[in-house]
């Protein structure tokens, strides 16, 4: 990857359909037949928890090749406090450019911007094999539990990174996924009809 062959900027409204198409191509048939992530991003843009200042796209030669976004959420601490945190995603790179360093570059850039805006921690669902390279670890190491997950269940998908050192010191509790991530399959199917068949 040549560091001069891409640019990262904030998403604009005229990017929306191209970004949704990129997300659809990136996630299609990865975790299940089809995908819902392109509809999730469509819904989240109108969610009050969505952070426009942390909604990024990556371009190469005038073409969108990647995107990442953040949403505000909370940890319901065991001591009764409500701790504001971020969640992230979907994050995607166009399939033909995966495994070339673009995803890590976009993620590192995004996290630095979030840190610069004063956010303390990011929690989300992901693969430690990739995200560990960007400083994420298992959320359980911070004493944070994933909502509605039985105590004995595998939580290795649930990751965390402090952006402010010590932000989660002394905090244990339950992470809450923002409601915008929960979409109905029938709504996804209706939205997907506006895209070319796969």
C-alpha positions, 0 to 999 in steps of 0.5 A: 500500500502506497501512503500517497494513493488514498485519502480519508475524509468525512462522508458526504450525503452524495456518498451515501448510496456508494457507501451502502453499495461498498458495505453490501459488497464487503459484507455480502454472504460473509456472516450469513446469506446476504447481509444487513450491514448496508441497511444498518448504516442507512438507518444509523445516519438518522439515529441521534447516537450517530456521530457525523464527525466520526463518519469516514470514507477512504478514497483512491483515485476518486473511488470509494474504497473504504468506510468507518463510522462510530455511534455513542452508547453506554456501559451501565456500571455495576455501581449505578453510573452510566459511562458514555462510550463509543461503538464502531462499525460497520467498517469495510474495505472494498473486497479486492483491496482487503489484506493490504493494510487499508483497513488498519490505516482507516481504523487507526486514523478513525480511532485517533480522531475519536481520541482527539474529540475526547471519547474515552473508549470504544467497544464493539463486536469484532475479530481479535486477530485483526483488531488486536493489531490496533490495540483492542483486547477482550472487553472482559479484561476491563470487566465489561460484559456484553448485554444479554450474553449468558455468563458461560457463553463465548464472549471472544467477539466482544472487544474494547480499546481505551482511547483515554488511558485509565478511562475504564479503571474501576468500572465493571458493568454491562455494555448496551448495543445502540438500538439502531443496530437492530433491524428487521429482516423484512426491512433489510429485504425491501431496502436491498431490492434497490440494489443490483441482484447478487 
